[in-house]
């Protein structure tokens, strides 16, 4: 039975409950961890060898910074874990046709796993 708005009469939801809000906060926390990881990538990666650097004969670091790379790996593990937990809980919670899987968390999980595998290859 549907009403004029297309919603079911027996739908007792009054808005987002604490579990739905938790999904949102987990997603925000996971994206903040990923942004932090991207900042660490910037500082941990090897420095660029440009013509100006060669002209002035400046010393540059041509390998990944070991301490920052360790921090980067741990943050990527946390990002992957947060997004996987959120996806799993969300999947267990899907019961109605209006519920949907969040694509941004799938993308975040794949990106963090890919970057983590790239760092393991170094």
VEXZA-196798 format. One record per atom (N, C-alpha, C): chain; atom name; residue in one letter; x, y, z; residue number from 1. Coordinates in pm, whole numbers, plus 50000, padded with zeros to 5 digits. Layout:
// VEXZA-196798
lolum, padren, vexnu, xx, yy, zz, guvo
A, CA, A, X, Y, Z, NUM;
...
//
This chain:
// VEXZA-196798
lolum, padren, vexnu, xx, yy, zz, guvo
A, N, X, 50083, 49882, 50000, 1;
A, CA, X, 50000, 50000, 50000, 1;
A, C, X, 50088, 50124, 50000, 1;
A, N, X, 50063, 50207, 49905, 2;
A, CA, X, 50139, 50331, 49899, 2;
A, C, X, 50046, 50449, 49916, 2;
A, N, X, 50100, 50557, 49962, 3;
A, CA, X, 50025, 50680, 49976, 3;
A, C, X, 50048, 50765, 49852, 3;
A, N, X, 50001, 50888, 49855, 4;
A, CA, X, 50016, 50975, 49738, 4;
A, C, X, 50161, 51012, 49712, 4;
A, N, X, 50248, 51004, 49811, 5;
A, CA, X, 50389, 51037, 49792, 5;
A, C, X, 50472, 50917, 49752, 5;
A, N, X, 50410, 50802, 49742, 6;
A, CA, X, 50482, 50682, 49700, 6;
A, C, X, 50549, 50610, 49815, 6;
A, N, X, 50537, 50657, 49937, 7;
A, CA, X, 50599, 50591, 50051, 7;
A, C, X, 50504, 50484, 50105, 7;
A, N, X, 50560, 50386, 50169, 8;
A, CA, X, 50478, 50279, 50227, 8;
A, C, X, 50413, 50327, 50356, 8;
A, N, X, 50291, 50283, 50381, 9;
A, CA, X, 50220, 50321, 50502, 9;
A, C, X, 50286, 50264, 50627, 9;
A, N, X, 50345, 50147, 50615, 10;
A, CA, X, 50403, 50080, 50730, 10;
A, C, X, 50545, 50123, 50759, 10;
A, N, X, 50598, 50219, 50687, 11;
A, CA, X, 50733, 50266, 50712, 11;
A, C, X, 50734, 50349, 50840, 11;
A, N, X, 50798, 50297, 50944, 12;
A, CA, X, 50796, 50361, 51075, 12;
A, C, X, 50916, 50451, 51098, 12;
A, N, X, 51000, 50468, 50998, 13;
A, CA, X, 51116, 50555, 51016, 13;
A, C, X, 51073, 50700, 51030, 13;
A, N, X, 51128, 50767, 51125, 14;
A, CA, X, 51098, 50909, 51147, 14;
A, C, X, 51215, 50997, 51104, 14;
A, N, X, 51314, 50940, 51045, 15;
A, CA, X, 51434, 51013, 51005, 15;
A, C, X, 51554, 50924, 51032, 15;
A, N, X, 51673, 50978, 51013, 16;
A, CA, X, 51792, 50896, 51036, 16;
A, C, X, 51810, 50864, 51185, 16;
A, N, X, 51828, 50736, 51215, 17;
A, CA, X, 51852, 50696, 51353, 17;
A, C, X, 52001, 50706, 51383, 17;
A, N, X, 52040, 50663, 51501, 18;
A, CA, X, 52181, 50677, 51542, 18;
A, C, X, 52273, 50589, 51458, 18;
A, N, X, 52222, 50477, 51407, 19;
A, CA, X, 52307, 50391, 51324, 19;
A, C, X, 52334, 50458, 51190, 19;
A, N, X, 52233, 50520, 51131, 20;
A, CA, X, 52252, 50592, 51004, 20;
A, C, X, 52348, 50710, 51023, 20;
A, N, X, 52336, 50778, 51136, 21;
A, CA, X, 52429, 50888, 51164, 21;
A, C, X, 52571, 50835, 51184, 21;
A, N, X, 52582, 50718, 51246, 22;
A, CA, X, 52714, 50656, 51264, 22;
A, C, X, 52778, 50624, 51129, 22;
A, N, X, 52699, 50578, 51032, 23;
A, CA, X, 52752, 50553, 50898, 23;
A, C, X, 52810, 50681, 50838, 23;
A, N, X, 52738, 50789, 50856, 24;
A, CA, X, 52786, 50918, 50804, 24;
A, C, X, 52916, 50962, 50870, 24;
A, N, X, 52922, 50948, 51001, 25;
A, CA, X, 53045, 50988, 51072, 25;
A, C, X, 53162, 50897, 51038, 25;
A, N, X, 53136, 50767, 51020, 26;
A, CA, X, 53244, 50676, 50979, 26;
A, C, X, 53296, 50713, 50841, 26;
A, N, X, 53206, 50750, 50751, 27;
A, CA, X, 53247, 50790, 50617, 27;
A, C, X, 53330, 50918, 50621, 27;
A, N, X, 53287, 51014, 50701, 28;
A, CA, X, 53362, 51139, 50713, 28;
A, C, X, 53499, 51114, 50773, 28;
A, N, X, 53506, 51032, 50876, 29;
A, CA, X, 53634, 51000, 50940, 29;
A, C, X, 53727, 50926, 50843, 29;
A, N, X, 53670, 50835, 50764, 30;
A, CA, X, 53752, 50762, 50667, 30;
A, C, X, 53806, 50856, 50559, 30;
A, N, X, 53724, 50949, 50510, 31;
A, CA, X, 53771, 51044, 50410, 31;
A, C, X, 53875, 51139, 50468, 31;
A, N, X, 53861, 51179, 50593, 32;
A, CA, X, 53963, 51264, 50655, 32;
A, C, X, 54096, 51189, 50668, 32;
A, N, X, 54090, 51061, 50702, 33;
A, CA, X, 54212, 50980, 50708, 33;
A, C, X, 54277, 50971, 50570, 33;
A, N, X, 54195, 50957, 50466, 34;
A, CA, X, 54251, 50948, 50331, 34;
A, C, X, 54314, 51079, 50288, 34;
A, N, X, 54252, 51191, 50323, 35;
A, CA, X, 54311, 51322, 50291, 35;
A, C, X, 54443, 51339, 50365, 35;
A, N, X, 54448, 51296, 50491, 36;
A, CA, X, 54574, 51299, 50566, 36;
A, C, X, 54680, 51210, 50498, 36;
A, N, X, 54637, 51096, 50447, 37;
A, CA, X, 54730, 51007, 50376, 37;
A, C, X, 54783, 51074, 50250, 37;
A, N, X, 54698, 51147, 50178, 38;
A, CA, X, 54744, 51217, 50058, 38;
A, C, X, 54846, 51326, 50093, 38;
A, N, X, 54825, 51393, 50206, 39;
A, CA, X, 54923, 51492, 50250, 39;
A, C, X, 55056, 51425, 50284, 39;
A, N, X, 55049, 51310, 50348, 40;
A, CA, X, 55172, 51237, 50381, 40;
A, C, X, 55243, 51188, 50255, 40;
A, N, X, 55167, 51151, 50153, 41;
A, CA, X, 55229, 51111, 50026, 41;
A, C, X, 55311, 51225, 49971, 41;
A, N, X, 55257, 51346, 49980, 42;
A, CA, X, 55328, 51463, 49928, 42;
A, C, X, 55463, 51482, 49997, 42;
A, N, X, 55467, 51464, 50129, 43;
A, CA, X, 55591, 51488, 50202, 43;
A, C, X, 55683, 51366, 50206, 43;
A, N, X, 55630, 51246, 50186, 44;
A, CA, X, 55712, 51125, 50196, 44;
A, C, X, 55774, 51084, 50063, 44;
A, N, X, 55717, 51126, 49953, 45;
A, CA, X, 55766, 51082, 49823, 45;
A, C, X, 55903, 51141, 49792, 45;
A, N, X, 55974, 51083, 49696, 46;
A, CA, X, 56104, 51139, 49657, 46;
A, C, X, 56087, 51280, 49600, 46;
A, N, X, 56189, 51361, 49618, 47;
A, CA, X, 56183, 51498, 49568, 47;
A, C, X, 56208, 51499, 49417, 47;
A, N, X, 56150, 51598, 49348, 48;
A, CA, X, 56164, 51605, 49203, 48;
A, C, X, 56301, 51659, 49164, 48;
A, N, X, 56357, 51598, 49064, 49;
A, CA, X, 56485, 51642, 49009, 49;
A, C, X, 56456, 51730, 48888, 49;
A, N, X, 56469, 51860, 48907, 50;
A, CA, X, 56442, 51954, 48798, 50;
A, C, X, 56572, 52014, 48747, 50;
A, N, X, 56562, 52087, 48639, 51;
A, CA, X, 56681, 52151, 48582, 51;
A, C, X, 56742, 52253, 48676, 51;
A, N, X, 56659, 52323, 48749, 52;
A, CA, X, 56707, 52423, 48844, 52;
A, C, X, 56784, 52357, 48958, 52;
A, N, X, 56737, 52242, 49004, 53;
A, CA, X, 56806, 52169, 49111, 53;
A, C, X, 56943, 52123, 49061, 53;
A, N, X, 56948, 52074, 48938, 54;
A, CA, X, 57077, 52030, 48883, 54;
A, C, X, 57170, 52148, 48859, 54;
A, N, X, 57117, 52262, 48817, 55;
A, CA, X, 57199, 52380, 48790, 55;
A, C, X, 57264, 52431, 48918, 55;
A, N, X, 57188, 52434, 49027, 56;
A, CA, X, 57242, 52483, 49153, 56;
A, C, X, 57308, 52372, 49232, 56;
A, N, X, 57307, 52250, 49181, 57;
A, CA, X, 57369, 52132, 49243, 57;
A, C, X, 57319, 52112, 49387, 57;
A, N, X, 57188, 52113, 49401, 58;
A, CA, X, 57126, 52094, 49532, 58;
A, C, X, 57112, 51947, 49562, 58;
A, N, X, 57120, 51913, 49690, 59;
A, CA, X, 57097, 51775, 49734, 59;
A, C, X, 56947, 51749, 49739, 59;
A, N, X, 56906, 51639, 49682, 60;
A, CA, X, 56765, 51601, 49690, 60;
A, C, X, 56755, 51457, 49739, 60;
A, N, X, 56639, 51426, 49797, 61;
A, CA, X, 56613, 51291, 49844, 61;
A, C, X, 56549, 51213, 49730, 61;
A, N, X, 56612, 51104, 49690, 62;
A, CA, X, 56561, 51028, 49575, 62;
A, C, X, 56492, 50897, 49616, 62;
A, N, X, 56456, 50884, 49744, 63;
A, CA, X, 56380, 50768, 49789, 63;
A, C, X, 56271, 50815, 49885, 63;
A, N, X, 56180, 50725, 49917, 64;
A, CA, X, 56069, 50758, 50006, 64;
A, C, X, 56121, 50775, 50149, 64;
A, N, X, 56068, 50872, 50220, 65;
A, CA, X, 56105, 50897, 50360, 65;
A, C, X, 56052, 50780, 50444, 65;
A, N, X, 56142, 50707, 50514, 66;
A, CA, X, 56100, 50584, 50582, 66;
A, C, X, 55996, 50606, 50693, 66;
A, N, X, 56015, 50705, 50778, 67;
A, CA, X, 55923, 50726, 50889, 67;
A, C, X, 55785, 50770, 50840, 67;
A, N, X, 55783, 50863, 50746, 68;
A, CA, X, 55655, 50909, 50693, 68;
A, C, X, 55584, 50800, 50614, 68;
A, N, X, 55660, 50712, 50550, 69;
A, CA, X, 55600, 50602, 50475, 69;
A, C, X, 55534, 50503, 50570, 69;
A, N, X, 55596, 50478, 50685, 70;
A, CA, X, 55532, 50391, 50785, 70;
A, C, X, 55401, 50451, 50835, 70;
A, N, X, 55403, 50580, 50866, 71;
A, CA, X, 55280, 50647, 50909, 71;
A, C, X, 55175, 50641, 50799, 71;
A, N, X, 55218, 50660, 50676, 72;
A, CA, X, 55126, 50656, 50563, 72;
A, C, X, 55060, 50519, 50550, 72;
A, N, X, 55137, 50414, 50566, 73;
A, CA, X, 55080, 50279, 50556, 73;
A, C, X, 54977, 50255, 50667, 73;
A, N, X, 55006, 50298, 50788, 74;
A, CA, X, 54911, 50277, 50898, 74;
A, C, X, 54783, 50358, 50878, 74;
A, N, X, 54796, 50478, 50827, 75;
A, CA, X, 54677, 50558, 50801, 75;
A, C, X, 54595, 50496, 50689, 75;
A, N, X, 54661, 50440, 50589, 76;
A, CA, X, 54587, 50372, 50481, 76;
A, C, X, 54517, 50247, 50533, 76;
A, N, X, 54580, 50174, 50623, 77;
A, CA, X, 54514, 50058, 50684, 77;
A, C, X, 54389, 50102, 50762, 77;
A, N, X, 54402, 50213, 50837, 78;
A, CA, X, 54288, 50264, 50912, 78;
A, C, X, 54176, 50309, 50819, 78;
A, N, X, 54212, 50374, 50709, 79;
A, CA, X, 54113, 50418, 50612, 79;
A, C, X, 54039, 50300, 50551, 79;
A, N, X, 54114, 50197, 50512, 80;
A, CA, X, 54052, 50078, 50454, 80;
A, C, X, 53963, 50008, 50557, 80;
A, N, X, 54008, 50002, 50681, 81;
A, CA, X, 53929, 49936, 50785, 81;
A, C, X, 53800, 50013, 50813, 81;
A, N, X, 53809, 50145, 50825, 82;
A, CA, X, 53690, 50225, 50850, 82;
A, C, X, 53589, 50214, 50737, 82;
A, N, X, 53637, 50220, 50614, 83;
A, CA, X, 53543, 50211, 50501, 83;
A, C, X, 53486, 50070, 50489, 83;
A, N, X, 53564, 49967, 50517, 84;
A, CA, X, 53513, 49830, 50510, 84;
A, C, X, 53410, 49804, 50620, 84;
A, N, X, 53437, 49854, 50740, 85;
A, CA, X, 53340, 49838, 50850, 85;
A, C, X, 53210, 49910, 50817, 85;
A, N, X, 53222, 50031, 50766, 86;
A, CA, X, 53103, 50107, 50731, 86;
A, C, X, 53024, 50038, 50619, 86;
A, N, X, 53094, 49985, 50520, 87;
A, CA, X, 53025, 49913, 50412, 87;
A, C, X, 52958, 49786, 50463, 87;
A, N, X, 53026, 49715, 50550, 88;
A, CA, X, 52969, 49591, 50604, 88;
A, C, X, 52845, 49619, 50688, 88;
A, N, X, 52854, 49717, 50777, 89;
A, CA, X, 52739, 49752, 50859, 89;
A, C, X, 52624, 49805, 50775, 89;
A, N, X, 52658, 49883, 50673, 90;
A, CA, X, 52555, 49936, 50584, 90;
A, C, X, 52489, 49823, 50506, 90;
A, N, X, 52567, 49728, 50464, 91;
A, CA, X, 52512, 49615, 50388, 91;
A, C, X, 52419, 49529, 50476, 91;
A, N, X, 52457, 49512, 50601, 92;
A, CA, X, 52371, 49439, 50692, 92;
A, C, X, 52242, 49515, 50723, 92;
A, N, X, 52246, 49644, 50708, 93;
A, CA, X, 52132, 49730, 50741, 93;
A, C, X, 52036, 49748, 50623, 93;
A, N, X, 52079, 49716, 50499, 94;
A, CA, X, 51994, 49736, 50382, 94;
A, C, X, 51873, 49644, 50389, 94;
A, N, X, 51755, 49703, 50398, 95;
A, CA, X, 51634, 49621, 50404, 95;
A, C, X, 51525, 49673, 50313, 95;
A, N, X, 51526, 49801, 50286, 96;
A, CA, X, 51420, 49859, 50204, 96;
A, C, X, 51473, 49896, 50067, 96;
A, N, X, 51382, 49917, 49974, 97;
A, CA, X, 51422, 49956, 49839, 97;
A, C, X, 51487, 50093, 49836, 97;
A, N, X, 51450, 50178, 49931, 98;
A, CA, X, 51507, 50313, 49934, 98;
A, C, X, 51648, 50314, 49993, 98;
A, N, X, 51688, 50208, 50061, 99;
A, CA, X, 51825, 50200, 50114, 99;
A, C, X, 51920, 50170, 50000, 99;
A, N, X, 52040, 50226, 50009, 100;
A, CA, X, 52136, 50204, 49901, 100;
A, C, X, 52277, 50192, 49957, 100;
A, N, X, 52360, 50127, 49880, 101;
A, CA, X, 52501, 50113, 49914, 101;
A, C, X, 52573, 50242, 49874, 101;
A, N, X, 52661, 50289, 49957, 102;
A, CA, X, 52729, 50416, 49931, 102;
A, C, X, 52851, 50393, 49841, 102;
A, N, X, 52844, 50448, 49721, 103;
A, CA, X, 52950, 50428, 49622, 103;
A, C, X, 53080, 50494, 49665, 103;
A, N, X, 53072, 50607, 49736, 104;
A, CA, X, 53195, 50676, 49776, 104;
A, C, X, 53279, 50592, 49870, 104;
A, N, X, 53216, 50508, 49953, 105;
A, CA, X, 53293, 50422, 50042, 105;
A, C, X, 53360, 50308, 49967, 105;
A, N, X, 53293, 50258, 49863, 106;
A, CA, X, 53355, 50155, 49779, 106;
A, C, X, 53477, 50213, 49709, 106;
A, N, X, 53462, 50334, 49655, 107;
A, CA, X, 53573, 50401, 49589, 107;
A, C, X, 53688, 50428, 49686, 107;
A, N, X, 53655, 50471, 49806, 108;
A, CA, X, 53757, 50497, 49908, 108;
A, C, X, 53830, 50370, 49947, 108;
A, N, X, 53758, 50261, 49963, 109;
A, CA, X, 53820, 50133, 49998, 109;
A, C, X, 53916, 50088, 49888, 109;
A, N, X, 53873, 50097, 49763, 110;
A, CA, X, 53959, 50056, 49651, 110;
A, C, X, 54082, 50145, 49639, 110;
A, N, X, 54064, 50276, 49657, 111;
A, CA, X, 54177, 50369, 49647, 111;
A, C, X, 54279, 50346, 49758, 111;
A, N, X, 54232, 50324, 49879, 112;
A, CA, X, 54326, 50303, 49990, 112;
A, C, X, 54398, 50169, 49977, 112;
A, N, X, 54330, 50067, 49929, 113;
A, CA, X, 54396, 49938, 49907, 113;
A, C, X, 54499, 49949, 49796, 113;
A, N, X, 54463, 50020, 49688, 114;
A, CA, X, 54557, 50036, 49575, 114;
A, C, X, 54682, 50112, 49618, 114;
A, N, X, 54666, 50220, 49692, 115;
A, CA, X, 54782, 50297, 49737, 115;
A, C, X, 54865, 50217, 49836, 115;
A, N, X, 54798, 50140, 49923, 116;
A, CA, X, 54872, 50055, 50016, 116;
A, C, X, 54952, 49946, 49946, 116;
A, N, X, 54894, 49887, 49843, 117;
A, CA, X, 54968, 49786, 49765, 117;
A, C, X, 55085, 49847, 49690, 117;
A, N, X, 55067, 49969, 49641, 118;
A, CA, X, 55177, 50038, 49575, 118;
A, C, X, 55293, 50063, 49672, 118;
A, N, X, 55261, 50101, 49794, 119;
A, CA, X, 55365, 50126, 49893, 119;
A, C, X, 55434, 49997, 49936, 119;
A, N, X, 55361, 49888, 49939, 120;
A, CA, X, 55424, 49759, 49975, 120;
A, C, X, 55521, 49714, 49867, 120;
A, N, X, 55495, 49755, 49745, 121;
A, CA, X, 55582, 49717, 49633, 121;
A, C, X, 55717, 49790, 49637, 121;
A, N, X, 55721, 49902, 49705, 122;
A, CA, X, 55847, 49981, 49710, 122;
A, C, X, 55950, 49903, 49779, 122;
//
